[in-house]
Amino acid sequence: MKQGTTILTLDNGYHLWTHTEGHGNIKLLCLHGGPGGNHEYYDNFADKLVNIGVQVTMYDQLGSWYSDQPDFTIQENVDKFLNMDYFIDEVEEVRQKLGLENFYLIGQSWGGILTQEYALKYPEHLKGIIISSMTDNIEEYVDNINKIREKEFSSSELEFMKNCEANNDYENHRYQDLIDKLNRGYVDRLQPPAISHLTNTMATPVYNYFQGDNEFVVTGKMKGWDRRADIHKIQVPTLITYGEHETMPLATAKRMAETIPNARLETTPNGGHHHMIDNAPVYFAHLSKFLNDVENQTF
C-alpha cells in the first residue's frame, strides 16, 4: 500500500484524508473517536508497533478536521451523513479504496462503536478487532458518567451543572471549569502538548449532533444505541482495552469480554479515556501481544 498521505474521493464526491505508515504483513486500520475528532492519537502507532511489522492506516471521517466538511446547516446533509449507517459504510468504502483485506480494525470511543458495527456487518474482511474505551451500549455509559459526577462534585455543584444543562447554558465559565476537571481526571489525564492546537479541531456540528456538549452528557442521537443483544455474534478475535480511570464502566467491559466468543480484556493503569497516550508503554504492550497472538494462532 502507498505510504504517506492519500486523499480519497468517495463515491458521494467528498474527500477523506488518509495516511499510511509502517511496513509488514499486519494491516491495521484506525477509527478515531468523537464523533468529530480526528486521527492524531494514532500518529505514533506505526513507530510503537514497528518491531512486529504493522502497517498502520488512519483517516479522518467525513466532517472531521483534515477531511471534507459538508455544510451541516443544510438538512439534506444532516439526513444523509449524520447517521450510524453512513459512517459504518464509510469504513467499508475506505477499506475498498485502500485495498485492505484480512485486516485488523481498531476504534477508540465512537470509533469503538463503529468497530463493533462493522464487525457485525462486514466480518468477512476482518482478521481481528480492537475496541478501545467503548461499551456495547450507551445506557451504561451514561450511568457511569453520572456516578463520576456524583463522586467528584458536591451536591451544590451537581445542582449547578444540571441547571446549566437544563437551560442549555453550556458556555457558562463555571460549568466549563467543572467539565475541565472531569476531563483531566477521566479523559486526557496526561494532556500532552504534542497534540494540542491553537484552535479547536473538533468538528462540533458532528459531535454535538451525536453526543452533546461534552463527554459527561449524552443528549444527541447516540443516546439509546445498544448492541448488548448482538455482540455475541462477533466471531473474530477481539481485544477490549480500558483505562483504569475511564469514562466507560469497567463492569461493562468485563461482560463484553465474556460475551464475545473470542475476546480478551486489558486495562491500562493510570490511563483515562485516551489511555494510549496516558500510559503508552502498557497500552502498546497489550496491543502488540494481541496482534502477535492472533498472528501466531495462540490467541
VEXDREN-2710 file (C-alpha; in Angstrom, 1 decimal):
% VEXDREN-2710
k/r/px/py/pz
1/MET/0.0/0.0/0.0
2/LYS/1.1/3.5/-0.8
3/GLN/3.0/5.2/2.1
4/GLY/2.2/8.7/3.3
5/THR/-0.9/10.8/2.8
6/THR/-3.6/9.9/0.2
7/ILE/-6.8/11.9/-0.4
8/LEU/-9.6/9.5/-1.2
9/THR/-12.5/10.6/-3.3
10/LEU/-15.7/9.0/-2.0
11/ASP/-18.5/7.9/-4.3
12/ASN/-20.5/10.7/-2.9
13/GLY/-17.9/13.2/-4.2
14/TYR/-16.5/14.3/-0.9
15/HIS/-12.8/13.7/0.1
16/LEU/-11.2/12.0/3.0
17/TRP/-7.7/12.5/4.4
18/THR/-5.9/9.2/4.9
19/HIS/-2.3/8.4/6.0
20/THR/-0.4/5.1/6.0
21/GLU/2.9/4.4/7.7
22/GLY/4.9/1.3/8.5
23/HIS/5.7/-2.0/6.7
24/GLY/4.7/-5.5/7.4
25/ASN/2.1/-8.1/6.8
26/ILE/-0.2/-6.9/9.7
27/LYS/-2.6/-4.3/8.4
28/LEU/-4.3/-2.0/11.0
29/LEU/-7.0/0.5/10.1
30/CYS/-7.7/3.1/12.8
31/LEU/-11.1/4.7/13.6
32/HIS/-11.0/7.9/15.7
33/GLY/-13.5/9.0/18.3
34/GLY/-15.7/11.9/18.8
35/PRO/-17.6/11.7/16.7
36/GLY/-16.0/14.6/15.1
37/GLY/-12.5/14.1/16.5
38/ASN/-9.5/13.2/14.3
39/HIS/-6.8/10.7/13.7
40/GLU/-4.0/12.3/15.8
41/TYR/-3.7/10.0/18.7
42/TYR/-2.9/7.3/16.2
43/ASP/0.1/9.2/14.8
44/ASN/2.7/7.2/16.7
45/PHE/1.2/3.8/16.3
46/ALA/3.5/2.8/13.4
47/ASP/6.5/3.7/15.5
48/LYS/5.2/1.8/18.5
49/LEU/4.4/-1.3/16.5
50/VAL/7.4/-1.3/14.2
51/ASN/9.0/-4.3/15.9
52/ILE/6.2/-6.6/15.0
53/GLY/5.7/-5.5/11.4
54/VAL/2.5/-3.5/11.4
55/GLN/1.3/-1.2/8.6
56/VAL/-0.9/1.5/10.1
57/THR/-3.6/3.4/8.2
58/MET/-5.6/6.2/9.7
59/TYR/-8.1/8.6/8.3
60/ASP/-10.4/11.5/9.3
61/GLN/-14.0/10.7/9.0
62/LEU/-16.3/12.9/6.9
63/GLY/-16.9/16.2/8.7
64/SER/-13.6/15.9/10.7
65/TRP/-10.7/18.3/10.6
66/TYR/-8.5/17.1/7.7
67/SER/-11.3/15.7/5.6
68/ASP/-14.1/17.4/3.7
69/GLN/-16.7/19.1/6.0
70/PRO/-20.2/19.2/4.5
71/ASP/-22.4/22.2/5.4
72/PHE/-24.5/20.7/8.2
73/THR/-26.8/23.7/8.4
74/ILE/-28.3/22.1/5.3
75/GLN/-30.9/19.5/6.5
76/GLU/-30.2/17.3/3.5
77/ASN/-26.6/16.8/4.6
78/VAL/-27.7/16.1/8.1
79/ASP/-30.1/13.4/6.9
80/LYS/-27.7/11.9/4.5
81/PHE/-24.4/11.8/6.5
82/LEU/-25.1/12.2/10.3
83/ASN/-26.3/8.7/10.9
84/MET/-24.7/5.5/12.0
85/ASP/-25.3/3.7/8.7
86/TYR/-23.4/6.3/6.8
87/PHE/-20.3/6.0/9.0
88/ILE/-20.3/2.2/9.0
89/ASP/-20.5/2.1/5.2
90/GLU/-17.8/4.8/5.0
91/VAL/-15.4/2.4/6.8
92/GLU/-16.2/-0.2/4.2
93/GLU/-15.7/2.2/1.3
94/VAL/-12.3/3.3/2.8
95/ARG/-11.3/-0.4/3.1
96/GLN/-12.2/-1.0/-0.6
97/LYS/-10.5/2.1/-1.9
98/LEU/-7.3/1.3/0.1
99/GLY/-7.4/-2.4/-0.9
100/LEU/-7.4/-3.7/2.6
101/GLU/-8.3/-7.4/3.2
102/ASN/-7.8/-9.7/6.2
103/PHE/-7.0/-6.7/8.3
104/TYR/-7.4/-5.5/11.9
105/LEU/-9.8/-2.7/12.8
106/ILE/-9.2/-0.6/15.9
107/GLY/-11.6/2.0/17.1
108/GLN/-11.5/4.3/20.2
109/SER/-14.7/5.6/21.8
110/TRP/-17.1/6.5/19.0
111/GLY/-14.6/4.6/16.8
112/GLY/-15.3/1.6/19.1
113/ILE/-19.0/1.8/18.2
114/LEU/-18.1/1.8/14.5
115/THR/-15.7/-1.2/15.1
116/GLN/-18.5/-3.3/16.7
117/GLU/-21.0/-2.3/14.0
118/TYR/-18.5/-3.0/11.2
119/ALA/-17.7/-6.4/12.7
120/LEU/-21.3/-7.3/12.7
121/LYS/-22.0/-6.1/9.2
122/TYR/-18.7/-6.9/7.3
123/PRO/-17.0/-9.7/9.3
124/GLU/-15.6/-11.4/6.2
125/HIS/-12.9/-8.8/5.7
126/LEU/-11.6/-8.8/9.3
127/LYS/-8.7/-10.7/11.0
128/GLY/-9.4/-9.1/14.4
129/ILE/-10.7/-6.0/16.1
130/ILE/-9.7/-3.8/19.0
131/ILE/-12.3/-1.9/20.9
132/SER/-10.7/0.9/23.0
133/SER/-12.7/2.7/25.6
134/MET/-16.2/1.8/24.4
135/THR/-19.2/0.0/25.7
136/ASP/-21.7/-2.0/23.7
137/ASN/-24.5/0.3/24.8
138/ILE/-24.9/4.0/25.8
139/GLU/-27.2/3.5/28.8
140/GLU/-24.4/2.0/31.0
141/TYR/-22.0/4.7/29.9
142/VAL/-24.5/7.4/31.0
143/ASP/-25.0/5.7/34.3
144/ASN/-21.2/5.6/34.8
145/ILE/-20.6/9.3/33.9
146/ASN/-23.4/10.2/36.3
147/LYS/-21.6/8.2/39.1
148/ILE/-18.4/10.0/38.3
149/ARG/-20.0/13.4/38.6
150/GLU/-21.6/12.4/41.9
151/LYS/-18.2/11.2/43.1
152/GLU/-16.3/14.3/42.1
153/PHE/-18.7/17.1/42.9
154/SER/-20.7/18.4/45.9
155/SER/-24.5/18.4/45.8
156/SER/-24.5/22.2/45.1
157/GLU/-22.0/21.8/42.2
158/LEU/-24.2/19.0/40.7
159/GLU/-27.3/21.1/41.0
160/PHE/-25.5/24.0/39.3
161/MET/-24.4/21.7/36.4
162/LYS/-27.9/20.3/36.0
163/ASN/-29.3/23.8/35.9
164/CYS/-26.8/24.8/33.2
165/GLU/-27.7/21.7/31.2
166/ALA/-31.4/22.2/31.6
167/ASN/-31.1/25.8/30.4
168/ASN/-28.6/25.0/27.6
169/ASP/-26.1/27.2/29.3
170/TYR/-23.0/25.1/28.4
171/GLU/-20.8/28.1/27.7
172/ASN/-21.0/29.1/31.4
173/HIS/-17.4/29.6/32.6
174/ARG/-18.0/27.8/35.9
175/TYR/-19.7/24.9/34.2
176/GLN/-16.8/24.6/31.8
177/ASP/-14.3/24.7/34.7
178/LEU/-16.1/21.7/36.2
179/ILE/-16.1/19.8/32.9
180/ASP/-12.4/20.6/32.6
181/LYS/-11.8/19.0/36.0
182/LEU/-13.6/15.8/34.8
183/ASN/-11.6/15.8/31.5
184/ARG/-8.3/16.0/33.4
185/GLY/-9.3/13.1/35.6
186/TYR/-11.0/10.7/33.2
187/VAL/-10.4/11.7/29.5
188/ASP/-7.0/13.3/28.9
189/ARG/-5.1/12.6/32.1
190/LEU/-1.6/13.2/30.6
191/GLN/-2.7/16.2/28.5
192/PRO/0.4/16.0/26.2
193/PRO/1.3/19.3/24.4
194/ALA/2.2/17.3/21.2
195/ILE/-1.4/17.0/20.0
196/SER/-2.6/20.4/21.3
197/HIS/-3.6/23.1/18.8
198/LEU/-4.0/26.9/18.7
199/THR/-7.7/26.3/17.7
200/ASN/-10.3/23.8/18.4
201/THR/-10.1/21.0/15.8
202/MET/-13.2/19.2/17.0
203/ALA/-16.0/19.0/14.3
204/THR/-18.5/20.4/16.8
205/PRO/-21.6/20.1/14.5
206/VAL/-20.9/16.4/14.2
207/TYR/-20.0/16.0/17.9
208/ASN/-23.0/18.0/19.2
209/TYR/-25.4/16.1/16.9
210/PHE/-24.4/12.7/18.2
211/GLN/-23.0/13.2/21.7
212/GLY/-24.0/16.7/23.0
213/ASP/-21.8/19.4/24.6
214/ASN/-19.2/17.3/26.3
215/GLU/-18.1/13.8/27.3
216/PHE/-20.2/13.9/30.5
217/VAL/-23.6/14.3/29.0
218/VAL/-25.3/12.4/26.2
219/THR/-28.1/14.4/24.7
220/GLY/-27.6/13.6/21.0
221/LYS/-28.6/10.9/18.5
222/MET/-26.1/8.4/20.0
223/LYS/-28.4/8.1/23.0
224/GLY/-30.2/4.8/23.0
225/TRP/-27.5/2.9/20.9
226/ASP/-27.4/-0.6/22.2
227/ARG/-25.8/-3.8/20.9
228/ARG/-25.9/-5.9/24.0
229/ALA/-28.1/-8.5/22.3
230/ASP/-25.8/-8.8/19.3
231/ILE/-22.2/-8.7/20.3
232/HIS/-22.1/-12.5/20.8
233/LYS/-22.3/-12.7/17.0
234/ILE/-18.8/-11.1/16.7
235/GLN/-16.6/-14.1/16.0
236/VAL/-13.3/-12.6/15.1
237/PRO/-10.5/-12.3/17.8
238/THR/-11.3/-9.2/19.9
239/LEU/-9.2/-7.1/22.2
240/ILE/-11.0/-4.7/24.6
241/THR/-8.9/-2.1/26.2
242/TYR/-9.9/0.3/29.0
243/GLY/-8.1/2.8/31.1
244/GLU/-8.1/2.4/34.9
245/HIS/-9.7/5.8/35.3
246/GLU/-12.2/5.6/32.5
247/THR/-15.4/7.3/31.5
248/MET/-16.7/3.9/30.4
249/PRO/-17.8/1.3/33.1
250/LEU/-15.3/-1.4/33.6
251/ALA/-18.1/-3.8/34.6
252/THR/-19.4/-3.5/31.1
253/ALA/-16.0/-4.2/29.6
254/LYS/-15.8/-7.4/31.7
255/ARG/-19.3/-8.5/30.5
256/MET/-18.4/-7.8/26.9
257/ALA/-15.2/-9.9/27.2
258/GLU/-17.3/-12.7/28.5
259/THR/-20.0/-12.4/25.8
260/ILE/-17.9/-12.0/22.7
261/PRO/-16.7/-15.6/22.0
262/ASN/-13.0/-14.8/21.3
263/ALA/-12.3/-11.8/23.4
264/ARG/-9.7/-10.5/25.8
265/LEU/-9.9/-7.5/28.2
266/GLU/-6.8/-5.5/29.1
267/THR/-6.8/-2.5/31.4
268/THR/-4.2/0.3/31.5
269/PRO/-3.1/1.6/34.9
270/ASN/-3.2/5.4/35.3
271/GLY/-5.0/5.7/32.0
272/GLY/-8.2/7.5/31.2
273/HIS/-10.3/7.5/28.1
274/HIS/-7.2/8.2/26.0
275/HIS/-5.1/5.6/27.7
276/MET/-3.0/5.0/24.6
277/ILE/-1.5/8.4/25.4
278/ASP/-1.8/8.4/29.2
279/ASN/0.2/5.2/29.6
280/ALA/1.6/4.3/26.2
281/PRO/4.1/1.5/27.3
282/VAL/1.4/-0.6/28.9
283/TYR/-1.2/0.1/26.1
284/PHE/1.2/-0.9/23.3
285/ALA/2.4/-4.0/25.2
286/HIS/-1.2/-5.2/25.3
287/LEU/-1.8/-4.3/21.7
288/SER/1.4/-5.9/20.5
289/LYS/0.7/-9.1/22.4
290/PHE/-2.8/-9.4/21.0
291/LEU/-1.6/-8.9/17.4
292/ASN/1.2/-11.4/17.9
293/ASP/-1.1/-13.9/19.5
294/VAL/-3.6/-13.8/16.6
295/GLU/-0.8/-13.9/14.0
296/ASN/0.8/-16.9/15.7
297/GLN/-2.6/-18.6/16.3
298/THR/-2.0/-18.6/20.0
299/PHE/-4.8/-16.3/20.9
END
